[in-house]
């Protein structure tokens, strides 16, 4: 499936910004199941300085700064990306491996293990407690295949937690979301990351987009799609299985990967600091347009 994804972020305020420094994780990364066919980033007004780098996790990052004032800033990224649905290799690896086998492997047996273990430790937004670990461990009894445990944990989060956009903020800790049993996709991704890492299973946060399908007979609404968050769990031999606890799914061609890291703090779509800009307002619009029938 090919998509054209348009992500538009607009900052405005009653007072002008005099100086601003920003970073944007808006250029899609290449990975096994998707290829970027074109990308453009339009920033208005034109920045004083604009550079590009690749971060520690392999994500492209655009940095831009302003030394002259502005009252309105618009950042528009337009990407054409091709996404494949095949995750059979990851499913096969997860079916043939248990948590105990994954934990006892060595780097000689699994050349990708050392890189994966970067995602098994606590991170700024993903920490856990014993009650979180115990809750997750119920899904992984001894000798159970990883695939079955991952599917049950994903389904359990989906069933026992309520999607509620007003219950949390971008800064809500994992433990608070766990106690509330409410949150949004970012909370659920962070929660499942904490649970898997507490059990020694490497897992990474994924920022991206999910194609939404309108009800039968209704047109799709331009700009109605939103940024989404899910995760991938390491299942051995270089394979990662993507899971979406918000929707209780293994991710296929409707999930479009933008970037990945330890948690949201590694890959926010746009972040920065500025001086001025009283009465600051933020507006975000996302449009995911399928280009194939």
N, C-alpha and C positions, 0 to 999 in steps of 0.2 A: 504494500500500500504506500502511495506517495501522498505527502501532505505539504501544503503551504501554511506555515505557522507565522502569525503576526503577533508580536508582543509589544504593546505600546504603554510606556510609563510616562506620566505627566506630573511634574511638580509645579505648583504655583503658590503665590503668596501675596499678601497685601503690601509687603515691603520687598525691595529687591535683595537678592543674594549678592554679596560683594566678592566672596571667594568661595570656591567649591572644589572638592577633590572626590572622585567617584571611581567605583569598580563595578563591572557588570559581567555576570555569568549568563550571557544571552546567546553565545555562539554554541551551537550543538557540537558535542564531541562525537567523534567516530567510535563505533564499537561493533562487536560481532554482528549484531542484528540490525544495524542501521548505517546508512551512508548519507552524508550531507552532499546535496547536489548544487546548492547555491546558498549564499548568505550575504546579507547587507545590514549594516548598522548605521542608521541616520540619527545624528544628534543635533538638536536645534535649541539654542544657537550653536554655532561652530565652537568647539572647545579651543582653548589656548594651547593645550597639549593633549595629544591622543596617542596611546601606545597599546601594544598587545603583548601578552606573555602567556605561558602555560604554567599552571599551578602545580603543586606537589602531587596532585592526584591525576594529572594529565588533562585537566579541563582548560580550554582557552578562556582567557580573561582579558577584557578590554578596560583600560584605565584612561580616564579623561579628567582634565582639570580646567578651571576657569579663573583667570586673573582679572577679568573685567565683569562687571555686574550683569545680572539678568533677573527678570521677574518671573519668567516662565521657562521651564526646561522640559523638552520632550525627547525621549529616547525610544526609537522605534527599530526593532529587529525583525527582519523578514527572512525566513528560511524555507527552502524546499528540501525535504528529507524523505528518503525511502526507508521503510521499516519492514522487516521480515518477522514472521510469526513463529519460526521454528525454534523451539527450545528443547528439542527431544534429547540432545546430549546431556543437558543439565538434569532433566527428569530421570534419565537412565542412571546418571551418577548418584543422584539422591535416592533412587530406589535401591541401589546396590550397596549403600553405605549407611552405617549407623553412626550415632553421635560418638560412641566410644571409639569406633574405628577411626573417625576423623581426628579425634583428639590424640590418638597414639601414633599417628603417621609422623614420619620424619621428612625433612626437606629432600633427602635422597630419594625417598619413595614418591614424593610429590614436589616437583620443582617449583610449583607456584605457591606453595604453602607459606613461605616466608613473606611474600608480598601480601597474601591474604590476611596474615596475622596482624597486620597494621590495623585491621578493623575489628579486633577482638577486645580492645581495651576501652575503658571509659573515655568519653570525649566531653567537650564543654556542655553540650545539651543532652548527652546520653549517659546517665549514671543510674545505678539500681540499688535496691535494698533486698534484704532476704525474702521479704514477702513477694516481691516481683519475681525473684528467682524461683521460689517455690511454686508460684502460680504457673510459670512456664514449664517447670520440670514435669508437671503432670502430663504434658503432651509428649514427653520423650522417655517412656519407660525403657528399661534395658532391652537391647536387641531389636528395638523398633527401627525400621528404615527411616532415614532422614526425611524422605518425601512425605511419609505419613504424618510424622510429627510436625513438619512445617505446615502442611495443609490443615491439620487440626488446630494449631496455634493461630493461624490466620483466620480460620472460621470462628474460633472462639472469641477473638478480639472483636470481630465483626458482629457477633451475636450479643455480646455482653456489654459493649460500649456503644453509646448513642452519639451520632453525629450532631453536634450542636455548635454552631459558629459563634455563639455568644458566651460559651462556657469558659473559653481559654483565650490567651493572647499568644503572640509569637514568642514570648518569653516564659510561658508556663512550664515549670519543671515536670519531668516525667512522673515523679512520685505523686504530684498533685493531680495530674491527669488520670493516673491509675486509681487514685482514691475517688475522684469525681465520677469515673466511668463515663466521661463525656469529653468531647473535643472535636478536632478536625483532622484532615489527612496528615498534617505534619505531626500532630500529637500521636496518632496511631502508628505512624512510621517510627517515630522516636521510641514509642513504647515497645514495639516488637523488636527493634534494634537492641534495646536494653535487655529484653528477655533472652534473646538469642546469645548475645555476648556474655550474659551472666552464666550461660551453660557452656561457654567455650566455643561457640559457633561464630566464626567471623561473619559480619554483616555490615553492609554499607548503605548509606542514605542516598536516595536518588531523587533529584529534582527534575521535573519534566511536565508533560502535558498529557491529558487524556481526552481522546475524541469523544464528544457527547453526541448521542443520536436522538433527534427530536421525536416526539410521539408520532404515530402514523398519521399522515395527512397534514402535518404541521411543518412549516419551513424551519430550517435551522436559523438561529439568531446569530448574526455576525457580532463577534465580540463577546459572546456569552460564555465561551469556554474560559477556563481558569487554569492557573498553574496548579500542578498536582504534586504529591509526594508519595513515594512508596519505598521499597527497599529490595536489596538482593542479598541472599544468604549463600555463603561459600559451601559447596557440596563435594569438593575434591577434584583433583586433576585439572585445575584451571577453570572449572565450571561454576557459574553463579546462577542461582535460580531467583528470578524476580517475583516478588509477592506484593499484592496490594490489599492490606487488611481493611482499608476503607470500603472496598467493594467485594472482598472475599474472592479474589481472583489470582491466578497465576498470569503474569503479564504477557500479552501477545501483541498484535500489530496495532491495537488501539492505544497502547502506552508508548509515548515518544520520549526517549531519554534526552535530557538537556545536559546534566552534569551529575557527578557523584562525589561524595566525600564522607567524612565521619558522621556529620549531622548537618542540620540546616545552616549552622554558622559558617560552614566551609563553602557553601554555594548559594548565597542569597542572590536572587536575580539582579538587583541593583542595590548598592549600598554606598555610603559616603558620609562626608562631613562638610558642613558649610557654615559660613558666617552671614548673619542677616536672615532675610526671608520670614519676617513676622507674619503670623496668620497662615502658616504652612499648610498646604493641601496636597494630597496625593491621590491620583487616579490611575488605575491599571486596567487595560483592556487586552484580552487574548482572543485570537480567532484561529481555530484549527480547521482548515478547509481540505477535505479529501480531494485529490486530483485524479484519482482513478475511480471507475465505477464500483 
